[in-house]
Amino acid sequence: MTELNHLFETAQKTADDYVEQVRLSVKDAEKKAEEIISEAEEKARKIIADAEKKAGRADKKTGSSEAEGSETKDTDNEPKN
């Protein structure tokens, strides 16, 4: 009977060890995912900032005031006299 108990104790310990390894793996994966997301968000912020800078420079070169929020009237669709 003690041999059977020992077998079950060993099996339980093996299962517990496996579950702990899975938990650690999940934590590592979650940490890595958070790092990847954080890096991607930072890259996105930089890309947007660069695009906004370039758009601002382009507006200054062309004299466009759309970046400042003023509206221009679209006359292409109005009837011609």
One Martini backbone bead per residue (centre of mass of N, CA, C, O) as a GRO file, in nm:
protein
   81
    1MET     BB    1   0.056   0.064  -0.019
    2THR     BB    2   0.303   0.257  -0.008
    3GLU     BB    3   0.370   0.237  -0.306
    4LEU     BB    4   0.110   0.369  -0.408
    5ASN     BB    5   0.143   0.636  -0.260
    6HIS     BB    6   0.412   0.710  -0.390
    7LEU     BB    7   0.307   0.719  -0.676
    8PHE     BB    8   0.098   0.949  -0.630
    9GLU     BB    9   0.297   1.158  -0.521
   10THR     BB   10   0.473   1.168  -0.773
   11ALA     BB   11   0.249   1.246  -0.969
   12GLN     BB   12   0.170   1.508  -0.826
   13LYS     BB   13   0.444   1.647  -0.843
   14THR     BB   14   0.462   1.643  -1.149
   15ALA     BB   15   0.206   1.808  -1.198
   16ASP     BB   16   0.291   2.058  -1.034
   17ASP     BB   17   0.545   2.122  -1.197
   18TYR     BB   18   0.402   2.162  -1.466
   19VAL     BB   19   0.213   2.392  -1.383
   20GLU     BB   20   0.440   2.587  -1.304
   21GLN     BB   21   0.571   2.601  -1.585
   22VAL     BB   22   0.327   2.715  -1.727
   23ARG     BB   23   0.301   2.974  -1.563
   24LEU     BB   24   0.582   3.084  -1.637
   25SER     BB   25   0.537   3.088  -1.942
   26VAL     BB   26   0.301   3.284  -1.939
   27LYS     BB   27   0.445   3.519  -1.805
   28ASP     BB   28   0.662   3.550  -2.022
   29ALA     BB   29   0.466   3.597  -2.258
   30GLU     BB   30   0.327   3.848  -2.141
   31LYS     BB   31   0.578   4.022  -2.117
   32LYS     BB   32   0.656   4.014  -2.416
   33ALA     BB   33   0.394   4.133  -2.523
   34GLU     BB   34   0.418   4.405  -2.376
   35GLU     BB   35   0.683   4.487  -2.512
   36ILE     BB   36   0.583   4.483  -2.803
   37ILE     BB   37   0.354   4.687  -2.768
   38SER     BB   38   0.524   4.920  -2.663
   39GLU     BB   39   0.709   4.943  -2.910
   40ALA     BB   40   0.481   4.988  -3.118
   41GLU     BB   41   0.367   5.248  -2.992
   42GLU     BB   42   0.626   5.414  -3.016
   43LYS     BB   43   0.656   5.393  -3.323
   44ALA     BB   44   0.383   5.520  -3.388
   45ARG     BB   45   0.439   5.795  -3.259
   46LYS     BB   46   0.681   5.863  -3.440
   47ILE     BB   47   0.541   5.846  -3.712
   48ILE     BB   48   0.327   6.061  -3.654
   49ALA     BB   49   0.519   6.292  -3.587
   50ASP     BB   50   0.668   6.291  -3.858
   51ALA     BB   51   0.417   6.338  -4.035
   52GLU     BB   52   0.334   6.607  -3.904
   53LYS     BB   53   0.591   6.758  -3.974
   54LYS     BB   54   0.580   6.719  -4.280
   55ALA     BB   55   0.302   6.849  -4.317
   56GLY     BB   56   0.386   7.126  -4.208
   57ARG     BB   57   0.604   7.181  -4.421
   58ALA     BB   58   0.419   7.153  -4.670
   59ASP     BB   59   0.229   7.386  -4.595
   60LYS     BB   60   0.447   7.609  -4.597
   61LYS     BB   61   0.539   7.571  -4.896
   62THR     BB   62   0.229   7.603  -5.022
   63GLY     BB   63   0.036   7.784  -4.823
   64SER     BB   64  -0.132   7.616  -4.658
   65SER     BB   65  -0.422   7.621  -4.411
   66GLU     BB   66  -0.538   7.338  -4.323
   67ALA     BB   67  -0.364   7.280  -4.066
   68GLU     BB   68  -0.518   7.531  -3.914
   69GLY     BB   69  -0.848   7.486  -4.005
   70SER     BB   70  -0.912   7.598  -4.267
   71GLU     BB   71  -1.140   7.645  -4.520
   72THR     BB   72  -1.216   7.520  -4.844
   73LYS     BB   73  -1.361   7.567  -5.149
   74ASP     BB   74  -1.544   7.357  -5.362
   75THR     BB   75  -1.566   7.424  -5.726
   76ASP     BB   76  -1.582   7.166  -5.917
   77ASN     BB   77  -1.919   7.111  -5.871
   78GLU     BB   78  -1.999   7.361  -6.003
   79PRO     BB   79  -2.164   7.537  -6.211
   80LYS     BB   80  -2.122   7.649  -6.533
   81ASN     BB   81  -2.159   7.962  -6.728
   0.00000   0.00000   0.00000
